[in-house]
Amino acid sequence: MRFWLGSSFADTAEYLPLARAADRLGYDTVTVSDHVFYAEYEAAYPYSKTGKPPYRAETHWPDVWVTIGAMAAVTERVRFAPNVYIPVARDFFTVAKAVSTASVLSGGRVTLGAGVGWCKDEFLQTGQDFHTRGRRLDEMIPALREVWRGEDVEHHGEFFDFGPLRIAPAPAAPVPVYIGGDSDHALRRAARIGDGWIGNRVYSEEALEALLVKLEGLLAAHGRSLDGFDVVAPIAAMPSAELYRKWRDRGVSSTLAAPWWTATPREKEKYGTGVELKIATMERFADEVIHRI
């Protein structure tokens, strides 16, 4: 079982110390969440009963690839992934260049977590079509893999038409692409063209089992299985080495952890609410769970 650090809602200044701590403590991947701006969105947030997102105007959303580049510069081992990035809210070459550069500068320690997004307002402001976002992502991912080879490439599709051309720098090895989201469309996309799947909420054990069964069926339809396919799933249960061994054996290869969300009153009293608390709880989680798997 590999442990991804879920860093949503962290202040921008906290990312470098969190990355250093993750690198030292044995976490596999540090995640960065993606939003372009905050507004009184017309679009409803799909993961709350009220339709309102669980963040405020002052919540930090640093640029994903700038932040990953900075974290890569102060670490040696840990990987980085957006959880998740919305490529289709940007133009193709902005995405291709940002991801390839981050991969090169990090020494290949980048995974692209990609989704179609829910926030129509952001698509309107970036000039991208919200209604074709699923079909465009289906075409974009294979085209990105082609240009990341660092060779002359041309592509003539429904939404993207270019080449022959090449981009440099190009990643030394393929950038893994994990699909985020648990809708039927997202699961089918992950099974068809993803190197892995990222859950977008915290799942009860019963819900996670049902998702795995569905994902296994979809993978089988494409001649694939959970072997060699990374499943990244947050689990709604008290963390323990025993819990994660169980789900590792079931096929969940990675999970998300944000140990400060379960900080004890004593830890809060001692460390406050900032980065010191985050790192202290990361250390405890590593001792109690990561190093016992």
KAWOHU-V245790 format. One record per backbone hydrogen bond with DSSP energy under -0.5 kcal/mol. NH is the residue of the N-H (numbers start at 1). CO is the residue of the C=O. E is the energy in kcal/mol with one decimal. If there is no record, write none. Layout:
((NH,CO,E) (NH,CO,E))
This chain:
((2,253,-2.4) (4,2,-0.6) (4,255,-3.3) (5,29,-3.4) (6,4,-0.7) (6,257,-2.4) (7,5,-0.8) (10,7,-1.8) (14,11,-1.9) (15,11,-0.5) (15,12,-1.4) (17,13,-0.5) (18,14,-2.3) (19,15,-2.6) (20,16,-2.4) (21,17,-2.2) (22,18,-2.6) (23,19,-2.5) (24,20,-2.0) (25,21,-2.3) (26,22,-1.1) (27,22,-1.4) (28,3,-2.5) (29,3,-1.2) (30,79,-2.5) (31,5,-2.3) (32,81,-1.6) (34,84,-0.6) (35,33,-0.5) (41,39,-2.0) (45,51,-3.1) (48,45,-1.0) (59,56,-1.5) (67,63,-2.2) (68,64,-2.3) (69,65,-2.1) (70,66,-2.1) (71,67,-2.5) (72,68,-2.7) (73,69,-1.4) (74,70,-0.6) (74,71,-1.1) (75,72,-1.1) (79,28,-2.8) (80,109,-2.2) (81,30,-2.0) (82,111,-0.7) (83,32,-2.1) (85,113,-3.1) (87,85,-0.8) (89,86,-1.8) (90,87,-1.9) (95,91,-1.6) (96,92,-2.6) (97,93,-2.4) (98,94,-2.0) (99,95,-2.4) (100,96,-1.9) (101,97,-2.3) (102,98,-2.2) (103,99,-2.3) (104,100,-2.2) (105,101,-2.7) (106,102,-1.8) (107,104,-1.2) (108,103,-3.4) (111,80,-2.6) (112,176,-2.9) (113,111,-0.9) (114,112,-0.6) (114,178,-3.0) (115,85,-2.1) (120,118,-1.3) (122,119,-1.0) (123,119,-1.1) (124,120,-2.2) (125,121,-1.7) (126,122,-1.7) (127,123,-0.8) (128,123,-2.1) (130,128,-0.6) (133,130,-1.2) (136,132,-2.5) (137,133,-2.1) (138,134,-2.0) (139,135,-1.5) (140,136,-2.8) (141,137,-2.2) (142,138,-0.6) (143,139,-1.4) (144,140,-2.9) (145,141,-2.2) (146,142,-1.5) (147,143,-2.2) (148,144,-2.3) (149,146,-1.4) (150,147,-1.6) (153,165,-3.2) (155,162,-2.8) (157,160,-3.0) (162,155,-3.1) (165,153,-2.1) (167,147,-0.5) (176,110,-0.5) (176,174,-0.6) (178,112,-2.5) (178,176,-0.5) (179,196,-2.3) (180,114,-2.8) (181,198,-1.8) (187,183,-2.5) (188,184,-2.4) (189,185,-2.4) (190,186,-2.6) (191,187,-2.3) (192,188,-1.9) (193,189,-2.9) (194,189,-0.7) (194,190,-1.5) (195,177,-3.6) (196,177,-0.8) (197,230,-2.8) (198,179,-2.6) (199,232,-3.1) (203,201,-0.5) (203,234,-2.2) (208,204,-2.6) (209,205,-2.1) (210,206,-2.0) (211,207,-2.2) (212,208,-2.5) (213,209,-2.2) (214,210,-2.0) (215,211,-2.9) (216,212,-2.8) (217,213,-1.9) (218,214,-2.1) (219,215,-2.8) (220,216,-2.4) (221,217,-1.5) (222,218,-0.5) (222,219,-1.6) (223,220,-1.9) (224,219,-2.7) (229,226,-2.0) (230,195,-1.7) (232,197,-3.0) (232,230,-0.6) (233,231,-0.6) (233,254,-2.3) (234,201,-0.5) (236,203,-3.5) (237,235,-1.8) (244,240,-2.0) (245,241,-2.2) (246,242,-2.1) (247,243,-1.9) (248,244,-2.1) (249,245,-2.3) (250,246,-0.9) (251,247,-0.9) (251,248,-0.8) (252,247,-2.9) (253,251,-0.9) (254,231,-2.5) (255,2,-2.2) (257,4,-3.0) (261,258,-2.5) (262,259,-1.5) (263,260,-1.3) (268,264,-2.3) (269,265,-2.4) (270,266,-2.1) (271,267,-2.9) (272,268,-2.1) (274,271,-0.6) (278,274,-1.7) (279,275,-2.6) (280,276,-2.2) (281,277,-2.5) (282,278,-2.0) (283,279,-2.3) (284,280,-2.0) (285,281,-2.6) (286,282,-2.4) (287,283,-2.2) (288,284,-2.7) (289,285,-2.5) (290,285,-1.2) (291,286,-2.8) (292,289,-1.9) (293,289,-0.6) (293,290,-1.2))
